[in-house]
Amino acid sequence: MSALLEKRIVITRAVHQAGELEEALRWRGAIPLSYPCIQIEPVPDASLLCNAIYEALAGKYDWLILTSANTVQTLHDQLVQMNIAPAALGYLRVGVVGAGTAAAAQSKLGFQAEFIPSEYTGEQFAQALFIEAGQRVFLPQSAIAGDDLSAILRNRGVNVTVVPAYQTVIGRGGIDLVPMLRESKVDAVTFTSASTVKNFLVRLEAEGGTLDLLSPVSIGCIGSKTAASARLHQLNVHVVPSEHTVASLVEALEMYYADHKIGES
């Protein structure tokens, strides 16, 4: 019997991304609670992305680097709007951050990732990528993404064109969280990015909640950067998997509750 049986676990991911986590939790008998704290939208002005795509069509770049499934989806949608088949960019070497991004690139764009790092952060990707100085990289990403990846590549002599492809805004809808917290009807909250942490706290406060309501709740973060953001916002993080994937997060939550139950017995 799974240690997650009947555990009520909040998912803060955007609605379109929550399915994998919901399914994994249900499979273990948990009760997923949707509370979307982010929503992905196109940037107001897509001209930079369009120009970069036209430059890619002209052969300007050597590599396409994709850092998230959201980037893949946005690039796919923009290509559709421009009536350009993804195969037109098939000459590019493709590097991705994470197995989920690789799967999205394959299914949405038909791109086979040439490089997937063993670790799941942009910095580790940039350090491990086998790329020569002088090569040219097309890097579409979130409008609020940090510059760690591009800075490391540029320090290695790589020419990087960073393009804002989408923006992350605060989510809405889902469960009525604050009353559920007050009635002890939440066992855990999961975070999959720094944006989900930040916007969760914005929603919580706007809906009349406080950090104190989270003291009996377990906090699970998909990776070290997300956990660092949670701790920065005074959250007590209980679960961080060694591999930054949804499957590993659910497995780590299950192990945590199994250990916790043993500790109480």
N, C-alpha and C positions, 0 to 999 in steps of 0.2 A: 504493500500500500504506500502510495506517495506521501511524503511529508507535507506536500502542498495541498492535500485534499481539503477542500472547502475553505482554503485561505483566500481572502478577498484582497486582490492585488490591483492597484491602480496603474493604468497605462497612460503615460503622458505624451506619447508619440502622436504625431499628426494622424488623422483618421485613415488616410490612404496608406500609411506605413504600419499600422497597428496589427494587421492581420496575422503576421507570422508570430508575434509575441502572444496574441490572444489564443491562437491555435495551440501553441506549445504549452501554455498554462492550462487550457481546458483539457488537453491530453493527460495532464497529471492530476486532474480533478480540482484544480483551482478555479476561482471565480474571477475572471478579468473584469475590471471596472474601467470603462473608457472615460478619460478626463483629458481631452486633447489640449495641450498647452502650446503647441506650435501649429502653424498653418503655412504651407509653402505657396508663394505667389510669384508670378513673373516680375522682374524689375520694371519700373514705370517706363524706362527707355531701353529698348532692346537693341539699339543701333550698334553698340559696341560688340554685342554678341553676333549680330548679323555680319558686321565687318570682319570679325575674326573668322567666321565660317567661310566667307568669300575668300579670305586670305588662305585658309586651309585648302579650299578648292583649287587655288592657284599654286599650291605646293609650297607654301611658305614654311610650314612646320614639319618637324621630324617626329615629334611625339604628341600624343593627346593624353593628358592626365586627368583621370576622373576620381574625385575624392568621396563621392556619395551617390546613392541611388537617386537622390533628388537632382543631382547634376545630370545624371543620365536621362532622367525623365524630361528635364527642361531642354536639354540639347535635342532630344527626340522631337519634342513638340515644336521647337523652333525650326528644325529641318522640315517638318511637315508643313508648317506655315510658309516656308520658303520654297516648297515643292522640290526639295532636294532629297534624293535617296541617300541613306546612310552609307551605302556602298561607295559613293563618290569620295568618301573620306577613308576608304578602306586601306589606302597606302600607309596611313599613319601607324606608327608603333603605339600601342596602348598600354598604359600603366594604370592600375587602380589601387585604391586604398580599401582593402577588405574584400572578403569573399562575396558578401552581399552585393557590393558594387560590381564585382566581376559578373555575377549572375544577371544583374540588371543590364549591363552592357551587352551581354550575349543575347538576352531575350528581346530587348528594346531596339538595339542598334545592329545586332549581328556581329559585334566586335569581339574578337577573342583576345583577352588580356595577355600580354606578353610578360608582364611583371606584376606579381602580387606579393607584397612583403609578408614576412612571417609575423611581424607586429602590425598593429592596426592604427597607427597615428601618422599624420602627414610628415612630421619631422623624421620619423624612422624610415618612412618611404623615401624621402629625399636623400637621406644618407646612404640607403642601400641600393637605390636605382643605379644600374650600370648605364651611364650616359656620359658622353664625351663633352668636354668644353667646346663651346661654339655651336652645339646643337640647339635646335629651336623647339620650344615647348608651348603648346596651347593649353592653358589652364583655366577652364570655366569653373566657377565656384560660387558659393553663397556671397551675397553682398556684405555680410558681416564676418566672413572668414578671416582668420588671422593671416599674417604673412610669413609664418615660420617656414612653410614648405618652399615658397618662392624664394625667400631670402637664402636658404641653404643652397638651393640650386644655383642661384646667381653667384653665390660665393664660390661655387665650383666652376664658374665660367660659362654657365648655361644661359641662353637667351630665353627669358620667360615672358609670355604675354598673358597677364592675368585679366580675366574678364568677368564682371559680375553677371551671373546668369539668372539668379533667382533671389528672392528676399524671404526671410523668415519673420512672420508676424505672430502675434499672440493668438492662440486657438480659442475656441469657444464650444459650448455644448458639453455633452457628457453627463456624468452623474452629478447630483447635488452634494458636493464633497463635504462642505463644512458640517452640515447636520450629521452626516455619516461618521465623520471623525468624532464629533461630540458624543455620538451614541456607540462609540467603539465598534463600528462596523467596517473598519478598514484594518487589514493586517500589515500591508506593505505598500510602498510606492516605488515605482521603477522610473529611472531616468536614463535616457539614451543619448543625451547631448547636453552641453552647457546651456543651450537655449531652452531646453525643456525645464531645467532647474530654475533658471531666471524667471521664465514666464509662469511656471507653477506658483512661485512665491508672489508674483504680481496678481495672479488670479485669486490665490488664497486670501490675500489682504483685501482685495476689492470685494470679495464675497463675505467679508466679516470674520475671517479666520486669523489665527495667530500661530507662530511656530510652536507654542506650547502644546497645541493639539497633536503635533507630530511626535511627541516624546514617547508614546507607547508603540509607535509604528516603526516597522523595519524599513530601511532605505536601501534599495539596490541600484547600483550604477553600472552601466555597461562597460566602462573602462576607467583608467586612471585619470584622464583629463576631466571627464564628467564628474568623477568622485571629488577631484580637487575643487571644482566649481561648487559642488554641494557643500563641502566643508567650509569653503570661503563664505558661504551664506549661512553658516552656523547650523548646518544639518549634520546629524550623527549618522555616518554611513556604515552600514553593517555588511554589505555584500558587494564585492568587486571581483568579477571573474578574471583569470589570468589571460584568457583569450577574449578579445572584444567583439563578441558576437551575441546575437539574441539567444541562440541555443545554449551558449555557455552561461549567460546571465540566468536563464531559467534553471539550469543545472546547479549553479552556485546557490540560488535561492533555495532549491530543494535540499541541498547539503546543509545549508545554514539552519533550516527548520528541523532537519533530522538531528543535527547536533544539539540544537536548542532543546528539543524534546528530551534527548538523552540527559542533558544537563539538569532538567527539571525533575527527572524521575528519581 
